[in-house]
């Protein structure tokens, strides 16, 4: 009797297993997305961001959720990622939101504003300062969701064919510069040009542009800008902590199982930390190589920085008139920025100013290559 009862229970359990298995399989369907980005494959840190997301999503979902990453130009040009995601041409994208400030100036908040926050402060604003919530209505207008998925840290001020000693020296300079920063530079006499990464070197080499900014030493060396421009300026006051984001078509997002959504969000957070850490690790040796090869490192004169900052606030007032979204976000963004600056001036700046300038145990500065006889 006991044996028959045991067999009945075992059979019943097996039957339940047969019923449950399809339900489990159905909750973890095989899904393949396409993600287009604004970066060429040669930039292994920027392009590495979406590639990292795809790998992490696959790992977390046991390869059930696959994301195919496409470089700039493979599906759409570098500066049309938003359009592709909005139209559903691709389910996702990886880009710098400020590329689309022409559609609405408020997109600039998604990357960086001139004289804005550094990378850590940007993350604080996005996650805990209301940034994500403030940007959501703008993205809703375009049928997309946005996830913080990278940061290049403070950027350089770009490559210039001639030395800049005064604001007057900038007049008439044709410069590749991304986002709203071009409007600020225009007030200083610069003629801004917005180009995707693959188009910058040819334009600088041919003289179509006179100056160009991209990111920093590691990427700039890869793109070869030091071969066609001599002077390398800092800081990139337009990008103190520029965020890059993963865009997702809202309809496609809502079709995802919840645990796939969680996997994607987790992967974006991983990519954000990965990108910042890699740039911090790779930029110092890259800068040494550039200077050793003859690059002339220069700091923007204080008069240029002051003129640019004044111009920045003029532009923000103008954008607040043109864009309801920009006007809505600006007061809280500015308040959060000011609070961050006050705090960082206490412990952070005091430590940085001493440690970075201390002569005790300080490494020698990179030296330019000796001139050939």
Residue frames as qw, qx, qy, qz and C-alpha x, y, z in Angstrom:
[[0.000, 0.884, 0.468, 0.000, 0.00, 0.00, 0.00],
 [0.307, -0.800, 0.095, 0.507, 2.75, 2.42, 0.95],
 [0.429, -0.141, 0.589, 0.670, 4.55, 1.66, -2.32],
 [0.226, 0.605, 0.657, 0.388, 1.42, 2.37, -4.39],
 [0.135, -0.931, -0.280, 0.191, 0.82, 5.66, -2.50],
 [0.409, -0.591, 0.307, 0.624, 4.39, 6.73, -3.11],
 [0.376, 0.138, 0.670, 0.625, 4.13, 5.99, -6.83],
 [0.102, 0.803, 0.565, 0.159, 0.89, 8.00, -7.06],
 [0.239, -0.895, -0.052, 0.373, 2.52, 10.99, -5.39],
 [0.440, -0.352, 0.497, 0.660, 5.55, 10.74, -7.64],
 [0.311, 0.431, 0.693, 0.488, 3.33, 10.58, -10.72],
 [0.027, -0.914, -0.404, 0.040, 1.37, 13.60, -9.52],
 [0.350, -0.753, 0.168, 0.532, 4.59, 15.55, -8.92],
 [0.427, -0.046, 0.624, 0.652, 5.84, 14.68, -12.39],
 [0.199, 0.687, 0.632, 0.297, 2.58, 15.86, -13.89],
 [0.164, -0.934, -0.172, 0.267, 2.90, 19.17, -12.05],
 [0.441, -0.481, 0.407, 0.639, 6.43, 19.49, -13.42],
 [0.369, 0.316, 0.679, 0.550, 5.13, 19.02, -16.96],
 [0.031, 0.879, 0.461, 0.117, 2.58, 21.80, -16.39],
 [0.337, -0.864, 0.000, 0.374, 5.06, 24.13, -14.68],
 [0.605, -0.175, 0.414, 0.657, 7.90, 23.82, -17.16],
 [0.317, 0.573, 0.475, 0.588, 6.16, 25.62, -20.05],
 [0.205, -0.944, -0.254, -0.043, 5.14, 28.42, -17.67],
 [0.551, -0.645, 0.199, 0.490, 8.76, 28.95, -16.62],
 [0.526, 0.101, 0.512, 0.671, 9.96, 28.84, -20.22],
 [0.154, 0.781, 0.475, 0.374, 7.28, 31.31, -21.22],
 [0.318, -0.928, -0.104, 0.167, 8.41, 33.79, -18.56],
 [0.377, -0.634, 0.444, 0.509, 11.94, 33.74, -20.02],
 [0.761, 0.600, 0.246, -0.013, 11.40, 34.01, -23.78],
 [0.624, -0.074, 0.315, 0.711, 14.23, 34.35, -26.25],
 [0.199, 0.944, 0.222, -0.139, 14.38, 37.99, -27.31],
 [0.628, 0.029, 0.212, 0.748, 16.84, 39.73, -29.65],
 [0.066, 0.941, 0.179, -0.279, 17.19, 43.49, -29.78],
 [0.624, 0.433, 0.080, 0.645, 19.27, 45.78, -31.98],
 [0.329, -0.845, -0.122, 0.404, 21.14, 48.69, -30.43],
 [0.569, 0.621, 0.080, 0.533, 22.67, 51.42, -32.58],
 [0.511, -0.681, -0.143, 0.504, 25.24, 53.80, -31.14],
 [0.232, 0.971, -0.028, -0.049, 27.00, 57.05, -31.93],
 [0.366, -0.740, 0.532, 0.187, 30.50, 55.58, -31.71],
 [0.667, 0.494, -0.541, -0.137, 32.90, 53.83, -34.10],
 [0.956, -0.220, -0.185, 0.051, 34.25, 50.45, -32.98],
 [0.598, 0.414, -0.351, 0.590, 37.76, 51.90, -32.73],
 [0.198, -0.547, 0.359, -0.730, 36.75, 53.79, -29.58],
 [0.542, -0.089, -0.834, 0.046, 36.84, 50.80, -27.30],
 [0.077, -0.167, -0.656, 0.732, 35.62, 52.71, -24.25],
 [0.439, 0.210, 0.066, -0.871, 32.64, 54.58, -25.71],
 [0.684, 0.129, -0.553, -0.459, 31.70, 51.71, -28.03],
 [0.342, 0.079, -0.891, 0.290, 32.68, 49.38, -25.20],
 [0.325, -0.023, 0.468, -0.821, 29.83, 50.84, -23.13],
 [0.776, 0.139, -0.042, -0.614, 26.96, 49.36, -25.16],
 [0.648, 0.272, -0.710, -0.040, 29.02, 46.25, -25.81],
 [0.062, 0.159, -0.801, 0.573, 29.37, 45.84, -22.05],
 [0.572, 0.044, 0.288, -0.767, 25.60, 46.27, -21.64],
 [0.789, 0.222, -0.390, -0.419, 24.90, 43.56, -24.21],
 [0.497, 0.237, -0.809, 0.206, 27.28, 41.09, -22.59],
 [0.124, -0.096, 0.702, -0.695, 25.93, 41.69, -19.08],
 [0.686, 0.092, 0.076, -0.718, 22.31, 41.36, -20.20],
 [0.760, 0.222, -0.571, -0.218, 23.12, 38.05, -21.88],
 [0.304, 0.210, -0.825, 0.429, 24.92, 36.79, -18.77],
 [0.318, -0.053, 0.534, -0.782, 22.14, 37.78, -16.40],
 [0.754, 0.195, 0.096, -0.620, 19.40, 36.21, -18.53],
 [0.645, -0.140, 0.741, 0.122, 21.38, 33.07, -19.44],
 [0.139, -0.150, 0.658, 0.724, 21.53, 34.23, -23.07],
 [0.235, 0.591, 0.771, -0.035, 17.76, 34.51, -23.38],
 [0.156, 0.952, 0.181, -0.193, 17.89, 38.26, -23.95],
 [0.674, 0.013, 0.299, 0.675, 20.39, 39.10, -26.68],
 [0.141, 0.927, 0.081, -0.337, 21.34, 42.62, -27.79],
 [0.729, 0.287, 0.269, 0.560, 23.22, 43.14, -31.06],
 [0.197, -0.798, -0.010, 0.569, 25.32, 46.31, -31.01],
 [0.619, 0.590, 0.310, 0.415, 25.86, 48.32, -34.20],
 [0.435, -0.318, 0.009, 0.843, 28.50, 51.03, -34.59],
 [0.211, 0.707, 0.074, -0.670, 27.85, 54.50, -35.98],
 [0.302, 0.514, -0.512, -0.619, 26.93, 54.31, -39.65],
 [0.071, -0.046, 0.987, 0.136, 26.06, 50.61, -39.71],
 [0.107, 0.597, 0.795, -0.027, 22.32, 51.28, -39.37],
 [0.085, 0.954, 0.252, 0.138, 22.08, 55.06, -39.03],
 [0.402, 0.605, -0.274, 0.631, 24.66, 57.88, -38.85],
 [0.414, -0.035, -0.623, 0.662, 26.21, 58.77, -35.50],
 [0.096, 0.045, 0.292, -0.951, 23.88, 61.69, -34.82],
 [0.573, -0.107, -0.356, -0.730, 20.61, 59.92, -35.66],
 [0.218, -0.021, -0.941, 0.257, 20.44, 57.41, -32.81],
 [0.278, 0.236, 0.524, -0.770, 17.50, 59.15, -31.13],
 [0.567, 0.300, -0.241, -0.728, 15.55, 59.11, -34.40],
 [0.466, 0.159, -0.849, -0.192, 16.19, 55.39, -34.91],
 [0.089, -0.135, -0.880, 0.447, 14.98, 54.48, -31.42],
 [0.360, 0.287, 0.288, -0.840, 11.98, 56.79, -31.59],
 [0.600, 0.298, -0.390, -0.632, 10.89, 55.30, -34.93],
 [0.880, -0.117, 0.408, -0.213, 11.44, 51.72, -33.74],
 [0.649, 0.616, -0.442, -0.056, 14.11, 51.14, -36.38],
 [0.482, 0.184, -0.768, 0.379, 16.11, 49.77, -33.47],
 [0.589, -0.627, -0.509, -0.032, 14.83, 48.89, -30.03],
 [0.558, -0.748, -0.064, 0.354, 17.69, 50.70, -28.29],
 [0.507, 0.737, -0.113, 0.432, 20.55, 53.14, -28.76],
 [0.658, -0.519, -0.130, 0.530, 23.62, 54.45, -26.96],
 [0.359, 0.657, 0.188, 0.636, 24.40, 58.12, -27.43],
 [0.247, -0.187, -0.329, 0.892, 25.09, 61.53, -25.94],
 [0.122, 0.735, 0.652, -0.141, 21.72, 63.28, -25.45],
 [0.043, -0.744, -0.015, 0.666, 23.12, 66.74, -26.13],
 [0.252, -0.017, 0.690, 0.678, 23.55, 65.81, -29.79],
 [0.005, 0.557, 0.758, 0.340, 19.81, 66.44, -30.08],
 [0.123, -0.497, -0.363, 0.779, 19.64, 69.89, -28.50],
 [0.097, 0.051, -0.426, -0.898, 18.44, 71.16, -31.88],
 [0.336, -0.424, -0.780, -0.313, 15.19, 69.26, -31.30],
 [0.478, -0.826, -0.216, -0.205, 14.90, 70.68, -27.78],
 [0.175, 0.715, -0.490, 0.467, 17.61, 72.47, -25.77],
 [0.696, -0.511, 0.334, -0.378, 16.64, 70.41, -22.71],
 [0.970, 0.148, -0.174, 0.088, 18.39, 67.37, -24.19],
 [0.354, 0.659, -0.470, 0.468, 21.64, 69.04, -23.12],
 [0.549, -0.575, 0.410, -0.448, 20.89, 68.26, -19.47],
 [0.992, -0.032, 0.057, -0.106, 21.20, 64.57, -20.34],
 [0.806, 0.308, -0.195, 0.467, 24.90, 65.00, -21.13],
 [0.507, -0.368, -0.228, 0.746, 26.34, 68.22, -19.72],
 [0.125, 0.963, 0.198, 0.136, 25.94, 71.97, -19.57],
 [0.475, 0.542, -0.277, 0.635, 28.89, 74.34, -19.70],
 [0.009, -0.418, 0.531, -0.737, 30.31, 74.91, -16.23],
 [0.804, -0.332, -0.190, -0.456, 28.05, 72.19, -14.91],
 [0.744, -0.528, 0.366, -0.180, 28.75, 69.27, -12.62],
 [0.061, 0.515, -0.846, -0.125, 31.52, 66.70, -12.62],
 [0.506, 0.026, -0.810, -0.295, 30.93, 62.99, -13.20],
 [0.219, -0.203, -0.857, 0.420, 30.15, 62.08, -9.60],
 [0.205, 0.291, 0.327, -0.875, 27.85, 65.05, -9.19],
 [0.477, 0.143, -0.482, -0.721, 26.05, 64.18, -12.41],
 [0.429, -0.120, -0.894, -0.048, 25.34, 60.67, -11.14],
 [0.067, -0.278, -0.677, 0.678, 24.06, 62.14, -7.89],
 [0.340, 0.252, -0.012, -0.906, 21.76, 64.49, -9.79],
 [0.492, 0.067, -0.684, -0.535, 20.44, 61.75, -12.05],
 [0.486, -0.179, -0.854, 0.054, 19.75, 59.20, -9.33],
 [0.366, -0.495, -0.640, 0.460, 19.03, 61.30, -6.22],
 [0.090, -0.319, -0.090, 0.939, 18.65, 64.93, -7.32],
 [0.487, 0.594, 0.429, -0.474, 15.55, 64.48, -9.45],
 [0.058, 0.490, -0.563, -0.663, 17.40, 64.38, -12.76],
 [0.081, 0.107, 0.952, 0.275, 15.86, 61.17, -14.04],
 [0.140, 0.638, 0.713, -0.255, 12.37, 62.35, -13.12],
 [0.093, 0.718, -0.002, -0.690, 12.95, 65.83, -14.56],
 [0.056, 0.368, -0.682, -0.630, 14.01, 64.44, -17.94],
 [0.312, 0.224, 0.923, -0.019, 11.24, 61.83, -18.18],
 [0.416, 0.706, 0.403, -0.407, 8.54, 64.19, -19.60],
 [0.206, 0.700, -0.447, -0.517, 10.92, 65.28, -22.38],
 [0.074, -0.225, 0.940, 0.244, 11.68, 61.68, -23.31],
 [0.409, 0.409, 0.761, -0.294, 7.98, 60.86, -23.14],
 [0.408, 0.716, -0.013, -0.566, 7.44, 63.34, -25.98],
 [0.328, 0.568, -0.671, -0.347, 9.73, 61.16, -28.12],
 [0.941, -0.017, -0.137, -0.308, 8.38, 57.79, -27.01],
 [0.677, 0.328, -0.578, 0.316, 11.62, 56.71, -25.37],
 [0.710, -0.702, -0.020, 0.047, 13.11, 55.89, -21.98],
 [0.408, 0.732, -0.429, 0.337, 16.65, 56.86, -20.98],
 [0.875, -0.457, -0.072, 0.139, 19.12, 55.06, -18.72],
 [0.097, -0.888, 0.448, 0.040, 22.40, 56.48, -17.47],
 [0.981, 0.094, 0.137, 0.103, 24.97, 54.22, -19.12],
 [0.755, 0.180, 0.010, 0.630, 28.36, 55.91, -19.10],
 [0.113, -0.987, 0.008, 0.116, 30.41, 59.00, -18.39],
 [0.741, 0.491, -0.162, 0.430, 33.73, 60.11, -19.88],
 [0.548, -0.565, -0.196, 0.585, 34.69, 62.23, -16.82],
 [0.038, 0.878, -0.020, -0.477, 35.97, 65.78, -17.34],
 [0.784, 0.476, 0.270, 0.295, 37.01, 66.28, -20.93],
 [0.484, -0.230, 0.188, 0.823, 39.80, 68.19, -22.62],
 [0.207, 0.738, 0.148, -0.625, 39.38, 71.50, -24.42],
 [0.765, 0.595, 0.245, -0.026, 40.27, 70.09, -27.80],
 [0.670, -0.068, 0.363, 0.644, 42.88, 70.38, -30.52],
 [0.200, 0.932, 0.110, -0.282, 43.70, 73.74, -32.07],
 [0.755, 0.468, 0.084, 0.451, 45.89, 74.63, -35.01],
 [0.261, 0.603, -0.209, 0.725, 46.98, 77.88, -33.39],
 [0.342, -0.187, -0.647, 0.655, 47.64, 79.03, -29.85],
 [0.244, -0.773, -0.437, -0.390, 44.80, 80.78, -28.02],
 [0.396, -0.005, -0.429, 0.812, 46.01, 83.61, -25.78],
 [0.205, 0.162, 0.257, -0.930, 42.99, 85.91, -25.78],
 [0.515, 0.479, 0.626, -0.336, 39.28, 85.74, -26.53],
 [0.393, 0.737, -0.192, -0.516, 40.00, 87.66, -29.75],
 [0.030, -0.418, 0.859, 0.295, 42.14, 84.75, -30.96],
 [0.392, 0.212, 0.886, -0.129, 39.00, 82.59, -31.12],
 [0.460, 0.610, 0.132, -0.631, 37.20, 84.79, -33.61],
 [0.591, 0.553, -0.391, -0.438, 36.48, 83.00, -36.88],
 [0.097, -0.328, 0.939, -0.020, 37.79, 79.63, -35.72],
 [0.777, 0.005, -0.365, -0.512, 35.75, 76.81, -37.24],
 [0.127, -0.357, 0.851, -0.364, 35.49, 74.25, -34.45],
 [0.620, -0.211, -0.709, -0.261, 33.90, 70.84, -34.15],
 [0.084, -0.137, 0.678, -0.717, 32.10, 70.96, -30.82],
 [0.249, -0.345, -0.885, -0.189, 29.10, 68.96, -29.64],
 [0.247, -0.634, -0.698, 0.224, 25.80, 70.05, -28.21],
 [0.069, -0.954, -0.289, -0.041, 24.80, 73.40, -26.79],
 [0.567, -0.538, 0.132, 0.610, 28.43, 74.31, -26.12],
 [0.447, 0.307, 0.453, 0.708, 28.57, 75.46, -29.73],
 [0.055, -0.875, -0.372, -0.304, 26.13, 78.26, -28.91],
 [0.509, -0.808, 0.005, 0.297, 28.38, 79.46, -26.08],
 [0.607, -0.202, 0.370, 0.673, 31.49, 79.30, -28.26],
 [0.323, 0.628, 0.475, 0.525, 29.66, 81.21, -30.99],
 [0.214, -0.959, -0.185, -0.019, 29.29, 84.13, -28.58],
 [0.538, -0.650, 0.292, 0.451, 33.09, 84.16, -28.35],
 [0.285, 0.724, -0.389, -0.494, 33.43, 84.34, -32.13],
 [0.286, -0.192, 0.918, 0.196, 33.90, 80.61, -32.85],
 [0.642, 0.198, -0.345, -0.656, 32.01, 79.05, -35.77],
 [0.550, -0.216, 0.763, -0.261, 30.70, 75.75, -34.31],
 [0.588, 0.242, -0.636, -0.437, 30.39, 72.55, -36.33],
 [0.723, -0.232, 0.545, -0.357, 28.68, 69.39, -35.05],
 [0.596, 0.414, -0.645, -0.240, 30.27, 66.24, -36.50],
 [0.959, -0.255, 0.029, -0.119, 30.20, 62.57, -35.53],
 [0.612, -0.597, 0.457, 0.246, 33.47, 60.93, -34.46],
 [0.764, 0.153, 0.490, 0.390, 34.29, 59.33, -37.85],
 [0.420, 0.800, 0.273, 0.331, 34.06, 62.69, -39.64],
 [0.315, -0.928, 0.044, 0.193, 36.29, 64.78, -37.38],
 [0.619, -0.389, 0.427, 0.533, 39.79, 63.73, -38.46],
 [0.508, 0.404, 0.516, 0.559, 39.19, 64.20, -42.21],
 [0.038, 0.938, 0.279, 0.201, 37.70, 67.65, -41.59],
 [0.447, -0.837, 0.175, 0.264, 40.63, 68.70, -39.40],
 [0.667, -0.146, 0.493, 0.539, 43.17, 67.25, -41.82],
 [0.409, 0.548, 0.503, 0.529, 41.67, 69.02, -44.84],
 [0.162, -0.051, -0.124, 0.978, 41.32, 72.32, -43.00],
 [0.269, -0.556, -0.594, -0.515, 37.52, 72.30, -43.21],
 [0.543, -0.815, -0.184, -0.083, 37.69, 72.96, -39.47],
 [0.265, 0.724, -0.430, 0.469, 40.45, 74.68, -37.46],
 [0.160, -0.346, 0.746, -0.545, 39.88, 73.02, -34.10],
 [0.719, -0.186, -0.551, -0.379, 38.06, 70.02, -32.69],
 [0.345, -0.378, 0.693, -0.508, 37.13, 68.62, -29.31],
 [0.660, -0.071, -0.692, -0.283, 36.19, 65.02, -28.66],
 [0.783, -0.546, -0.292, -0.058, 36.79, 63.44, -25.26],
 [0.470, -0.810, 0.346, 0.055, 40.28, 63.12, -23.81],
 [0.054, -0.665, 0.706, 0.239, 43.78, 61.72, -24.37],
 [0.505, -0.058, 0.860, 0.035, 42.86, 58.04, -24.74],
 [0.584, 0.610, 0.532, -0.066, 40.20, 58.55, -27.42],
 [0.255, 0.918, -0.126, -0.278, 41.88, 61.53, -29.05],
 [0.236, -0.554, 0.743, 0.292, 45.09, 59.58, -29.55],
 [0.549, 0.198, 0.808, 0.081, 43.16, 56.76, -31.19],
 [0.466, 0.796, 0.375, -0.092, 41.51, 59.22, -33.56],
 [0.691, 0.164, 0.210, 0.672, 44.91, 60.69, -34.46],
 [0.051, 0.970, 0.226, 0.068, 44.11, 64.35, -33.81],
 [0.484, -0.731, 0.242, 0.414, 47.69, 65.01, -32.66],
 [0.609, 0.073, 0.532, 0.583, 48.83, 64.35, -36.24],
 [0.238, 0.603, 0.472, 0.597, 46.83, 67.27, -37.65],
 [0.214, -0.891, -0.075, -0.393, 46.72, 69.82, -34.80],
 [0.494, 0.364, -0.535, 0.581, 49.53, 70.91, -32.47],
 [0.121, -0.311, 0.466, -0.820, 47.92, 72.58, -29.46],
 [0.491, -0.357, -0.791, -0.073, 45.92, 70.57, -26.92],
 [0.171, -0.453, 0.213, -0.849, 43.84, 72.69, -24.55],
 [0.453, -0.410, -0.775, 0.159, 42.21, 72.06, -21.19],
 [0.332, 0.141, 0.907, -0.215, 39.81, 72.01, -19.46],
 [0.124, -0.333, -0.713, -0.605, 36.76, 71.17, -21.54],
 [0.144, 0.066, 0.479, -0.863, 34.57, 73.55, -19.55],
 [0.606, 0.028, -0.273, -0.747, 31.57, 72.46, -21.59],
 [0.866, -0.086, -0.446, -0.206, 31.79, 68.89, -20.30],
 [0.214, -0.610, 0.620, -0.446, 32.81, 68.62, -16.67],
 [0.365, -0.098, 0.900, -0.217, 31.12, 65.24, -16.35],
 [0.522, 0.228, -0.356, -0.741, 29.31, 64.33, -19.57],
 [0.621, 0.030, 0.727, -0.292, 26.82, 61.51, -19.26],
 [0.341, 0.156, -0.716, -0.589, 25.99, 59.10, -22.06],
 [0.619, 0.033, 0.491, -0.612, 22.72, 57.20, -22.06],
 [0.098, 0.114, 0.946, 0.286, 21.05, 54.11, -23.36],
 [0.489, 0.142, -0.010, -0.861, 17.81, 55.00, -25.13],
 [0.171, 0.151, 0.973, 0.030, 14.99, 52.45, -25.36],
 [0.332, -0.243, -0.493, -0.766, 11.81, 52.58, -27.42],
 [0.410, -0.181, 0.503, -0.739, 9.01, 52.85, -24.85],
 [0.860, 0.084, -0.100, -0.493, 6.69, 50.35, -26.55],
 [0.733, 0.284, -0.609, 0.101, 9.46, 47.77, -26.84],
 [0.043, 0.337, -0.698, 0.630, 10.38, 48.32, -23.21],
 [0.622, -0.117, 0.329, -0.701, 6.84, 47.65, -22.06],
 [0.885, 0.175, -0.316, -0.294, 6.87, 44.35, -23.96],
 [0.395, 0.412, -0.761, 0.308, 9.87, 43.08, -21.99],
 [0.726, -0.453, -0.513, 0.067, 9.40, 40.72, -19.03],
 [0.362, -0.919, 0.066, -0.144, 10.08, 42.54, -15.76],
 [0.768, -0.481, 0.283, 0.315, 13.23, 40.55, -15.03],
 [0.659, 0.374, 0.274, 0.592, 14.59, 41.46, -18.47],
 [0.012, 0.914, 0.080, 0.397, 13.94, 45.11, -17.69],
 [0.619, -0.763, 0.179, 0.053, 15.83, 44.68, -14.42],
 [0.832, -0.052, 0.287, 0.472, 18.69, 42.99, -16.26],
 [0.448, 0.665, 0.199, 0.563, 18.94, 45.91, -18.70],
 [0.238, -0.930, 0.032, -0.277, 18.92, 48.54, -15.95],
 [0.777, -0.546, 0.234, 0.208, 21.55, 46.63, -14.01],
 [0.767, 0.207, 0.279, 0.540, 23.75, 46.33, -17.08],
 [0.218, 0.843, 0.106, 0.480, 23.49, 50.08, -17.74],
 [0.482, -0.859, 0.149, -0.093, 24.61, 50.81, -14.18],
 [0.847, -0.242, 0.292, 0.372, 27.55, 48.44, -14.61],
 [0.612, 0.512, 0.243, 0.551, 28.52, 50.14, -17.88],
 [0.073, -0.957, -0.021, -0.281, 28.42, 53.56, -16.24],
 [0.615, -0.720, 0.305, 0.101, 30.99, 52.56, -13.61],
 [0.843, 0.057, 0.363, 0.393, 33.04, 50.56, -16.11],
 [0.478, 0.734, 0.173, 0.450, 33.39, 53.49, -18.50],
 [0.204, -0.948, 0.146, -0.194, 34.42, 56.02, -15.87],
 [0.746, -0.527, 0.369, 0.171, 36.99, 53.65, -14.39],
 [0.806, 0.239, 0.333, 0.427, 38.48, 52.77, -17.76],
 [0.310, 0.861, 0.050, 0.401, 38.90, 56.39, -18.82],
 [0.406, -0.873, 0.254, -0.098, 40.57, 57.22, -15.51],
 [0.821, -0.299, 0.414, 0.256, 42.96, 54.32, -16.00],
 [0.724, 0.361, 0.388, 0.441, 43.76, 54.97, -19.68],
 [0.206, 0.959, 0.109, 0.164, 43.97, 58.77, -19.92],
 [0.408, -0.835, 0.300, 0.214, 47.20, 59.33, -17.91],
 [0.632, -0.210, 0.576, 0.473, 49.48, 57.10, -20.03],
 [0.498, 0.644, 0.479, 0.328, 47.82, 58.38, -23.21],
 [0.002, -1.000, -0.018, 0.006, 48.54, 61.99, -22.25],
 [0.530, -0.627, 0.449, 0.354, 52.16, 61.11, -21.55],
 [0.642, 0.172, 0.600, 0.445, 52.48, 59.55, -24.99],
 [0.323, 0.856, 0.345, 0.210, 50.92, 62.58, -26.67],
 [0.187, -0.961, 0.162, 0.120, 53.16, 65.09, -24.93],
 [0.624, -0.413, 0.543, 0.381, 56.23, 62.92, -25.56],
 [0.592, 0.370, 0.580, 0.420, 55.38, 62.90, -29.27],
 [0.270, 0.124, 0.194, 0.935, 55.33, 66.71, -29.46],
 [0.187, -0.748, -0.565, -0.294, 51.81, 67.76, -28.49],
 [0.140, 0.283, -0.274, 0.908, 51.78, 71.24, -26.94],
 [0.328, -0.580, -0.732, 0.143, 49.64, 71.12, -23.79],
 [0.044, 0.284, -0.058, 0.956, 47.95, 74.44, -22.95],
 [0.051, -0.520, -0.732, 0.437, 45.47, 75.69, -20.37],
 [0.101, 0.766, 0.443, 0.455, 42.74, 78.06, -21.51],
 [0.178, 0.250, -0.268, 0.913, 43.53, 81.60, -20.30],
 [0.017, -0.410, -0.713, 0.568, 41.37, 82.73, -17.39],
 [0.254, 0.354, -0.045, -0.899, 39.92, 85.54, -19.55],
 [0.388, 0.040, -0.746, -0.540, 38.60, 82.92, -22.00],
 [0.260, -0.288, -0.903, 0.186, 37.02, 80.89, -19.21],
 [0.046, 0.416, 0.455, -0.786, 35.39, 83.96, -17.69],
 [0.334, 0.264, -0.311, -0.850, 34.01, 85.09, -21.04],
 [0.383, -0.056, -0.863, -0.324, 32.69, 81.59, -21.74],
 [0.144, -0.344, -0.825, 0.424, 31.00, 81.35, -18.35],
 [0.199, 0.394, 0.182, -0.879, 29.29, 84.71, -18.83],
 [0.398, 0.186, -0.566, -0.697, 28.14, 83.60, -22.29],
 [0.222, -0.135, -0.966, 0.007, 26.83, 80.32, -20.84],
 [0.051, 0.446, 0.681, -0.578, 24.36, 82.01, -18.52],
 [0.313, 0.386, -0.156, -0.854, 23.21, 84.26, -21.34],
 [0.371, 0.085, -0.804, -0.457, 22.47, 81.17, -23.43],
 [0.124, -0.263, -0.920, 0.263, 20.63, 79.46, -20.56],
 [0.225, 0.452, 0.352, -0.788, 18.33, 82.48, -20.26],
 [0.388, 0.333, -0.452, -0.731, 17.71, 82.34, -24.01],
 [0.301, -0.002, -0.935, -0.188, 16.99, 78.61, -23.95],
 [0.059, 0.314, 0.778, -0.541, 14.54, 79.05, -21.07],
 [0.397, 0.436, 0.047, -0.806, 12.49, 81.29, -23.35],
 [0.450, 0.316, -0.645, -0.531, 12.62, 78.84, -26.26],
 [0.530, -0.017, -0.844, -0.078, 12.03, 75.57, -24.42],
 [0.657, -0.543, 0.007, -0.522, 9.40, 74.92, -21.71],
 [0.944, -0.169, -0.243, 0.147, 11.31, 71.76, -20.76],
 [0.551, 0.306, -0.312, 0.711, 14.59, 73.66, -20.37],
 [0.207, -0.551, 0.148, -0.794, 12.89, 76.33, -18.27],
 [0.827, -0.429, -0.142, -0.334, 11.15, 73.70, -16.11],
 [0.913, -0.085, -0.259, 0.302, 14.36, 71.78, -15.35],
 [0.432, 0.581, -0.255, 0.641, 16.81, 74.65, -14.92],
 [0.346, -0.731, 0.234, -0.540, 15.95, 76.03, -11.42],
 [0.893, -0.397, 0.178, -0.114, 16.22, 72.66, -9.65],
 [0.871, 0.289, -0.085, 0.387, 19.27, 71.67, -11.71],
 [0.249, 0.695, -0.250, 0.627, 21.04, 74.93, -10.81],
 [0.573, -0.665, 0.235, -0.417, 20.13, 74.60, -7.13],
 [0.977, -0.176, 0.093, 0.079, 21.48, 71.05, -7.00],
 [0.704, 0.483, -0.134, 0.503, 24.65, 72.08, -8.87],
 [0.027, -0.767, 0.269, -0.582, 25.30, 74.97, -6.48],
 [0.771, -0.539, 0.224, -0.253, 24.84, 72.72, -3.43],
 [0.964, 0.080, 0.016, 0.253, 27.25, 70.18, -4.89],
 [0.480, 0.638, -0.198, 0.569, 29.84, 72.87, -5.58],
 [0.355, -0.756, 0.276, -0.475, 29.60, 74.15, -2.00],
 [0.913, -0.350, 0.199, -0.069, 30.12, 70.66, -0.60],
 [0.889, 0.272, -0.008, 0.368, 33.00, 69.77, -2.93],
 [0.216, 0.789, -0.248, 0.520, 34.77, 72.99, -1.96],
 [0.623, -0.680, 0.279, -0.266, 35.01, 71.69, 1.62],
 [0.772, -0.364, 0.509, 0.109, 36.66, 68.26, 1.79],
 [0.831, 0.393, 0.319, 0.231, 37.14, 67.37, -1.90],
 [0.412, 0.857, -0.064, 0.304, 38.75, 70.57, -3.14],
 [0.364, -0.834, 0.400, -0.112, 40.91, 70.98, -0.05],
 [0.824, -0.215, 0.500, 0.157, 42.27, 67.48, -0.49],
 [0.748, 0.542, 0.264, 0.277, 42.72, 67.80, -4.27],
 [0.183, 0.951, -0.148, 0.202, 44.47, 71.16, -4.06],
 [0.447, -0.725, 0.523, -0.016, 46.97, 69.87, -1.54],
 [0.817, -0.099, 0.555, 0.123, 47.53, 66.35, -2.88],
 [0.719, 0.611, 0.257, 0.207, 47.74, 67.27, -6.55],
 [0.259, 0.903, -0.177, 0.294, 50.19, 70.10, -5.90],
 [0.686, -0.663, 0.292, 0.064, 52.28, 68.52, -3.18],
 [0.409, 0.720, -0.560, -0.025, 55.95, 68.11, -4.06],
 [0.419, -0.389, 0.792, -0.214, 56.30, 65.19, -1.66],
 [0.501, 0.077, 0.861, 0.043, 56.25, 62.02, -3.73],
 [0.542, 0.677, 0.135, -0.480, 54.89, 63.85, -6.76],
 [0.773, 0.195, 0.474, 0.374, 55.66, 62.20, -10.14],
 [0.216, -0.350, 0.321, 0.853, 57.56, 64.16, -12.72],
 [0.536, 0.630, 0.171, -0.535, 55.48, 65.96, -15.34],
 [0.803, 0.325, 0.420, 0.269, 55.64, 64.53, -18.87],
 [0.180, -0.641, 0.304, 0.682, 58.27, 66.16, -21.06],
 [0.685, 0.661, -0.004, -0.306, 57.94, 66.89, -24.79],
 [0.907, 0.141, 0.203, 0.341, 60.09, 65.00, -27.22],
 [0.369, -0.580, 0.272, 0.673, 63.47, 66.51, -28.04],
 [0.541, 0.769, -0.032, -0.339, 63.61, 68.37, -31.34],
 [0.877, 0.141, 0.284, 0.362, 65.53, 66.66, -34.09],
 [0.293, -0.588, 0.273, 0.703, 68.64, 68.45, -35.29]]
